[in-house]
């Protein structure tokens, strides 16, 4: 089987690895040799924003920049949606976002910015709109070795194409959001377990923060899940917080555990919601 690509004939399978960084907490995220910061952009229609791409590899790399649509389900997973299946809100987001450049060639260690803007039309209803900006590596042409012995049968060459996707959130007019936490419970196995709970959204906007698990008498959380988002297309989602066997042991006999949903420190760290439960 032969596939013609970049003017050279070779057999290949392209493996896409995408980081759904709308659920990440770090101010920057790396995938392959690409470092992207920040991991989410919020626009209000008055000022634009920018994303910095950095090539942390040892060779020059080319990246293609595009706009995608993704929807969240009740487990917090983001699935790509085709433009043909886009609803009214998603179509509006695509129509108002502008970005440049569309393709970047980065030498090793060199950063470059991508400029982003969104101009909501005056007649657009107030609310929150979202698209996702993707950055995908374009593989270099692979040269055939004329001295290599001819292979028999089907030859497959797997080449990884790494990508990063970040949310672009556009807010027009008055957008309010809040959250509540409910139904915390624990699921154990020999290696540790999970704390499961339901995150409910209130208002017209998304929420984004970190879940802190605290035991009585300690100010610092024994564990946390950072970068937890809940987008307006759903009203609730299930969240699972991994806990080790040692963390489970520290919860026993201490009284009710407090789970707090807080903004990230770089956003002020304010409390969004909390719930108490005896999980010991």
C-alpha positions as CSV (number, residue, x, y, z in Angstrom):
1,X,0.0,0.0,0.0
2,X,1.4,3.4,-1.0
3,X,0.3,6.9,0.1
4,X,1.7,9.9,-1.7
5,X,2.5,12.7,0.7
6,X,4.7,15.8,0.2
7,X,5.7,14.5,-3.2
8,X,7.3,11.3,-1.8
9,X,5.8,7.9,-1.9
10,X,5.9,5.9,1.4
11,X,3.6,3.8,3.5
12,X,2.5,5.5,6.7
13,X,-0.2,5.7,9.4
14,X,-0.6,9.1,11.0
15,X,-1.2,8.8,14.8
16,X,-2.9,11.9,16.3
17,X,-2.3,12.6,19.9
18,X,-4.3,15.5,21.2
19,X,-4.1,17.1,24.6
20,X,-7.6,18.4,25.7
21,X,-6.1,21.2,27.7
22,X,-9.5,22.7,28.5
23,X,-9.2,20.3,31.4
24,X,-5.6,21.0,32.3
25,X,-4.5,23.3,35.1
26,X,-1.0,24.4,34.2
27,X,-0.5,27.8,32.6
28,X,1.4,26.0,29.8
29,X,1.1,22.5,28.4
30,X,3.6,20.5,26.3
31,X,2.9,17.7,23.8
32,X,5.7,16.3,21.8
33,X,8.1,19.1,21.2
34,X,5.4,21.8,21.4
35,X,4.9,24.0,24.4
36,X,1.7,26.1,24.5
37,X,0.8,28.9,26.9
38,X,-1.7,29.8,28.2
39,X,-4.0,26.7,28.1
40,X,-7.2,28.6,27.8
41,X,-8.1,32.1,26.5
42,X,-11.1,34.2,27.5
43,X,-12.2,37.0,25.2
44,X,-14.8,39.7,26.0
45,X,-15.0,41.3,22.5
46,X,-13.1,44.4,23.5
47,X,-9.5,43.2,23.5
48,X,-7.8,40.3,21.8
49,X,-5.5,37.7,23.2
50,X,-2.5,35.7,22.2
51,X,-1.0,32.2,22.7
52,X,2.7,31.6,22.7
53,X,4.0,28.5,20.9
54,X,7.6,27.3,21.7
55,X,9.5,24.5,20.1
56,X,11.3,22.7,22.9
57,X,12.8,20.1,20.6
58,X,16.2,20.0,18.9
59,X,15.0,20.3,15.3
60,X,13.0,22.9,13.3
61,X,9.2,22.1,13.4
62,X,6.2,23.2,11.5
63,X,2.7,23.5,13.1
64,X,-0.7,24.0,11.5
65,X,-3.2,26.1,13.5
66,X,-6.9,25.5,13.2
67,X,-10.3,26.0,14.8
68,X,-12.4,23.1,16.1
69,X,-15.6,22.5,18.0
70,X,-15.7,20.2,21.0
71,X,-18.6,19.3,23.3
72,X,-18.4,18.1,26.9
73,X,-20.3,15.0,28.1
74,X,-21.5,14.0,31.5
75,X,-18.1,12.5,32.4
76,X,-16.2,15.6,31.4
77,X,-14.9,14.2,28.1
78,X,-14.6,16.5,25.1
79,X,-15.6,15.1,21.8
80,X,-14.9,16.8,18.4
81,X,-18.0,18.0,16.5
82,X,-18.1,18.5,12.8
83,X,-19.1,21.9,11.5
84,X,-22.1,20.3,9.8
85,X,-23.3,19.2,13.2
86,X,-22.7,22.5,15.0
87,X,-25.5,24.1,16.8
88,X,-26.4,27.8,16.8
89,X,-24.0,28.7,19.6
90,X,-21.1,26.8,18.1
91,X,-21.7,28.3,14.7
92,X,-21.7,31.8,16.2
93,X,-18.4,31.0,17.9
94,X,-16.7,29.9,14.7
95,X,-18.0,32.9,12.8
96,X,-16.6,35.5,15.2
97,X,-13.1,34.1,16.0
98,X,-10.1,35.5,14.0
99,X,-6.5,34.3,14.5
100,X,-3.2,34.6,12.7
101,X,-0.9,33.1,11.6
102,X,-2.4,29.8,10.4
103,X,0.9,28.0,10.0
104,X,4.2,28.5,11.9
105,X,7.7,27.3,11.3
106,X,9.7,27.3,14.6
107,X,13.4,26.7,15.0
108,X,14.5,25.0,18.2
109,X,14.0,27.2,21.3
110,X,12.2,29.9,19.5
111,X,8.8,31.1,20.6
112,X,6.1,32.8,18.4
113,X,2.8,34.3,19.2
114,X,-0.6,33.5,17.7
115,X,-2.9,36.5,17.8
116,X,-6.6,35.9,18.6
117,X,-9.7,38.1,18.5
118,X,-13.4,37.8,18.6
119,X,-16.0,40.4,17.7
120,X,-19.5,39.4,18.7
121,X,-22.2,41.0,16.5
122,X,-24.4,43.5,18.3
123,X,-27.5,41.4,17.7
124,X,-25.9,38.3,19.2
125,X,-27.6,37.3,22.5
126,X,-25.6,37.7,25.7
127,X,-23.9,34.6,26.8
128,X,-20.9,32.4,26.6
129,X,-19.6,31.0,23.3
130,X,-16.7,28.6,22.8
131,X,-14.5,27.2,20.1
132,X,-11.1,25.3,20.4
133,X,-7.8,26.3,18.8
134,X,-5.7,23.4,17.7
135,X,-2.0,23.2,17.0
136,X,-0.8,20.2,15.1
137,X,2.7,19.3,14.0
138,X,3.3,18.8,10.3
139,X,5.7,15.9,9.8
140,X,8.7,16.3,7.6
141,X,8.9,14.4,4.3
142,X,10.5,11.0,4.9
143,X,13.2,10.2,2.4
144,X,13.4,6.6,1.0
145,X,16.8,4.9,1.4
146,X,17.7,3.7,-2.1
147,X,20.3,1.3,-0.6
148,X,17.7,-0.4,1.7
149,X,16.6,-3.9,0.6
150,X,13.1,-4.0,-0.9
151,X,10.5,-5.1,1.6
152,X,8.1,-7.9,0.8
153,X,4.4,-7.4,1.4
154,X,2.8,-4.6,3.3
155,X,5.1,-2.2,5.1
156,X,3.7,0.2,7.7
157,X,5.6,3.1,9.0
158,X,4.0,4.7,12.1
159,X,4.7,8.4,12.5
160,X,3.2,10.3,15.4
161,X,1.7,13.7,14.8
162,X,1.3,15.5,18.1
163,X,-1.3,18.1,18.8
164,X,-2.6,20.5,21.5
165,X,-6.1,21.9,21.7
166,X,-7.1,24.8,24.0
167,X,-10.5,26.4,24.6
168,X,-11.3,29.9,23.3
169,X,-14.1,31.3,25.5
170,X,-16.0,34.4,24.2
171,X,-18.3,36.1,26.7
172,X,-20.8,38.8,25.6
173,X,-22.8,41.0,27.9
174,X,-23.8,39.7,31.3
175,X,-22.6,36.1,32.0
176,X,-23.0,34.6,35.4
177,X,-21.9,31.2,36.6
178,X,-21.8,29.2,39.8
179,X,-21.6,25.6,41.0
180,X,-22.6,23.1,43.7
181,X,-21.1,19.8,44.7
182,X,-23.2,16.7,45.5
183,X,-23.1,13.0,46.2
184,X,-19.5,12.5,47.3
185,X,-18.5,8.8,47.7
186,X,-15.4,6.7,47.7
187,X,-14.4,3.7,45.6
188,X,-11.5,1.7,46.9
189,X,-9.2,-0.9,45.4
190,X,-5.9,-2.4,46.7
191,X,-3.8,0.4,45.2
192,X,-5.9,3.2,46.5
193,X,-9.2,4.5,45.1
194,X,-11.3,7.3,43.8
195,X,-13.4,10.0,45.3
196,X,-16.4,10.5,43.0
197,X,-18.8,13.4,43.2
198,X,-21.3,15.3,41.0
199,X,-20.5,18.9,39.9
200,X,-23.5,21.0,39.1
201,X,-23.5,24.2,37.1
202,X,-25.6,27.3,37.7
203,X,-26.0,30.3,35.5
204,X,-25.2,30.9,31.9
205,X,-21.4,30.6,31.9
206,X,-18.8,27.9,32.5
207,X,-17.0,27.1,35.7
208,X,-13.3,26.3,36.0
209,X,-11.2,25.5,39.0
210,X,-9.6,22.8,41.2
211,X,-11.2,20.4,43.7
212,X,-9.4,20.3,47.1
213,X,-9.9,17.4,49.5
214,X,-9.3,18.4,53.1
215,X,-9.4,16.5,56.4
216,X,-10.2,18.2,59.8
217,X,-7.3,19.9,61.4
218,X,-5.3,20.5,58.3
219,X,-5.2,23.6,56.1
220,X,-3.5,22.0,53.1
221,X,-5.5,19.5,51.0
222,X,-4.4,15.9,51.1
223,X,-5.0,15.7,47.3
224,X,-6.6,17.8,44.6
225,X,-7.8,17.6,41.0
226,X,-6.9,20.8,39.1
227,X,-8.3,22.2,35.9
228,X,-11.8,20.9,36.4
229,X,-14.2,22.6,33.9
230,X,-17.9,22.4,33.4
231,X,-19.1,24.0,30.1
232,X,-22.6,25.5,29.4
233,X,-23.7,22.6,27.1
234,X,-24.3,20.5,30.2
235,X,-25.6,21.2,33.7
236,X,-23.7,18.5,35.6
237,X,-20.8,16.2,35.3
238,X,-19.2,13.4,37.3
239,X,-15.7,14.1,38.6
240,X,-13.3,11.4,39.9
241,X,-10.4,12.4,42.2
242,X,-7.6,9.7,42.4
243,X,-6.4,8.9,46.0
244,X,-3.6,6.7,47.1
245,X,-3.8,4.1,49.8
246,X,-1.9,6.5,52.1
247,X,-4.3,9.3,51.5
248,X,-7.2,7.0,52.1
249,X,-5.7,6.0,55.5
250,X,-5.2,9.7,56.4
251,X,-9.0,10.2,56.0
252,X,-10.1,7.5,58.3
253,X,-11.2,8.4,61.8
254,X,-10.7,12.1,61.2
255,X,-14.3,13.2,60.8
256,X,-16.1,14.6,57.8
257,X,-13.9,15.3,54.7
258,X,-14.4,18.7,53.1
259,X,-14.2,19.0,49.3
260,X,-13.8,22.5,48.0
261,X,-14.1,23.7,44.4
262,X,-11.9,26.8,44.0
263,X,-10.7,29.0,41.3
264,X,-7.1,28.4,40.4
265,X,-4.5,30.5,42.3
266,X,-3.6,32.6,39.2
267,X,-7.3,33.5,39.0
268,X,-7.6,34.4,42.7
269,X,-8.3,31.1,44.4
270,X,-11.8,32.1,45.5
271,X,-14.2,29.4,46.8
272,X,-16.8,28.4,44.2
273,X,-18.6,25.6,46.1
274,X,-18.0,23.0,48.9
275,X,-19.5,19.9,50.4
276,X,-18.8,17.8,53.5
277,X,-19.1,14.1,53.8
278,X,-17.9,11.3,56.0
279,X,-15.8,9.2,53.7
280,X,-13.8,7.3,56.3
